Amino acid sequence: MTKKYFFLTFLLVNFSFANGQSFKEFTAGNYFAPIDEKYLELTVVCRKNYDEKEKKKYFEILFYNQGKNVFDMNKHYKIYQRGYKNLKPPIYSFTVRNWFQTIAIQSGKSEFITTTQQSSIRRNEVIPNDLAELILRSGQLDMYFHYLNDNSKSVGKFKVSNNKALIDCFD
């Protein structure tokens, strides 16, 4: 009986935040306050990291607005995290810093949505390669945020102003 109770508690704790909505259901079925336009123009800085043998480890693009790092996109050439060991490198990930219930990203026709429960303010999610490549080519991405702490929702159409740095970083 104790094992059944523990298992039920485990399921409730781990899946209570996952609402199972598709990208379309989430983005079309909720009201999102628009993010002020002054926060939507981004500049990027490329940072390349190598291992001790000078082989590519991961490269990252840091997205800035008004001098502040707002999010990152990474290309991982080596994978160290246990949960990602079965993925074939290179893989892309996207990092945000805040408490979110849901994050959705779109560029072109590629979409991504996550309701992963956070354990820290820094949230890093593996994203589909086609989404990352569309962001790199176009320099544009739409992001939908559902904040965990106050239940508010916002949306922004972000645009990179220095596309060349974006394109050259992951070569």
C-alpha positions in Angstrom: 0.0 0.0 0.0 2.8 2.4 0.8 4.4 1.8 -2.6 1.2 2.6 -4.4 0.8 5.8 -2.3 4.4 6.8 -3.0 3.9 6.2 -6.8 0.7 8.2 -6.9 2.3 11.1 -5.1 5.3 10.9 -7.4 3.0 11.2 -10.5 1.1 14.1 -9.0 4.2 16.0 -8.1 6.0 15.5 -11.4 3.1 15.9 -13.8 0.9 18.5 -12.2 2.5 21.3 -14.2 2.3 19.5 -17.6 -0.9 20.6 -19.2 -0.5 18.7 -22.4 -1.4 21.6 -24.6 -0.1 21.7 -28.2 1.7 24.8 -29.5 -1.5 25.9 -31.3 -3.7 25.3 -28.3 -1.4 27.2 -26.0 -0.7 30.2 -28.3 -4.3 30.5 -29.7 -6.2 29.7 -26.5 -4.7 32.3 -24.2 -4.4 36.0 -24.0 -0.8 37.2 -24.1 0.2 40.8 -23.3 2.6 42.1 -25.9 6.1 42.8 -24.8 7.1 46.5 -25.3 8.9 46.9 -28.6 12.0 48.4 -27.0 12.8 45.0 -25.6 12.4 43.1 -28.9 15.5 44.2 -30.7 18.4 41.9 -29.9 22.1 42.0 -30.5 24.1 38.7 -30.3 27.6 37.8 -29.1 29.2 34.5 -30.0 31.2 32.5 -27.5 33.1 29.4 -28.5 34.2 26.8 -26.0 36.7 24.0 -26.6 37.8 21.0 -24.6 41.3 20.4 -23.4 42.2 18.8 -26.7 41.0 21.9 -28.6 38.0 20.1 -30.0 34.6 21.8 -30.2 32.7 21.4 -26.9 29.9 23.9 -27.4 29.3 27.2 -29.0 26.8 29.7 -27.6 25.0 32.8 -28.8 24.2 35.3 -26.1 21.2 37.4 -26.9 21.3 40.9 -25.5 18.8 43.8 -25.2 19.9 47.1 -23.7 23.1 45.6 -22.5 21.5 42.7 -20.6 21.7 39.0 -21.5 18.1 37.9 -22.0 18.5 34.4 -23.3 21.1 32.1 -25.0 21.1 29.5 -27.8 23.7 26.8 -27.6 25.1 24.2 -30.1 26.5 21.2 -28.2 29.2 19.2 -30.0 29.7 16.9 -27.0 27.0 15.8 -24.6 27.7 15.3 -20.9 24.2 15.2 -19.4 22.9 11.8 -18.6 19.4 12.4 -20.0 20.8 13.5 -23.4 23.3 10.7 -23.9 21.1 9.0 -26.6 20.9 12.2 -28.7 23.2 12.4 -31.6 25.4 15.6 -31.5 25.3 18.3 -32.5 22.2 19.3 -30.6 20.8 22.8 -29.9 19.4 24.1 -26.6 17.8 27.4 -25.6 18.3 29.0 -22.2 16.0 31.5 -20.4 16.3 32.9 -16.9 13.0 33.3 -15.0 10.3 31.1 -13.5 8.0 29.8 -16.3 5.2 27.4 -16.4 5.3 27.2 -20.2 7.5 28.6 -22.9 6.8 28.4 -26.6 9.1 29.4 -29.4 8.4 29.7 -33.1 10.5 30.7 -36.1 9.1 30.3 -39.6 7.1 27.1 -39.6 9.0 25.4 -36.8 7.5 25.4 -33.3 8.5 24.3 -29.8 6.6 24.2 -26.5 7.8 23.1 -23.1 6.1 22.7 -19.7 9.1 21.2 -17.9 9.0 21.8 -14.2 11.9 24.1 -13.2 14.3 23.5 -10.3 16.3 26.7 -10.7 15.8 30.1 -12.3 18.0 29.1 -15.2 16.1 26.9 -17.6 17.8 25.1 -20.5 15.7 23.2 -23.0 16.9 21.0 -26.0 15.1 22.4 -29.1 14.6 20.9 -32.5 17.4 21.4 -34.9 15.1 22.8 -37.6 13.9 25.5 -35.2 17.5 26.5 -34.3 18.5 26.6 -37.9 15.5 28.8 -38.8 16.4 31.2 -36.0 20.0 31.4 -37.3 18.9 32.0 -40.9 16.1 34.5 -40.2 17.3 36.2 -37.1 13.7 36.2 -35.9 11.8 34.3 -33.2 8.4 34.6 -31.6 8.4 33.7 -27.9 5.4 33.0 -25.7 5.9 33.1 -21.9 3.6 31.9 -19.1 5.2 33.1 -15.9 4.9 30.7 -12.9 5.0 33.2 -10.1 2.1 35.5 -11.1 0.4 33.5 -13.8 0.8 36.3 -16.4 1.5 35.6 -20.0 3.4 37.7 -22.6 4.5 37.4 -26.2 7.2 39.0 -28.3 8.5 39.0 -31.8 12.2 39.2 -31.3 14.6 40.4 -34.1 18.4 40.2 -34.2 20.0 43.4 -35.4 23.5 41.9 -36.1 22.6 38.9 -38.2 26.1 38.2 -39.4 27.3 37.4 -35.9 24.3 35.1 -35.5 25.1 33.3 -38.8 28.8 33.0 -38.3 28.8 31.7 -34.8 28.0 28.0 -35.4 30.0 27.6 -38.5 
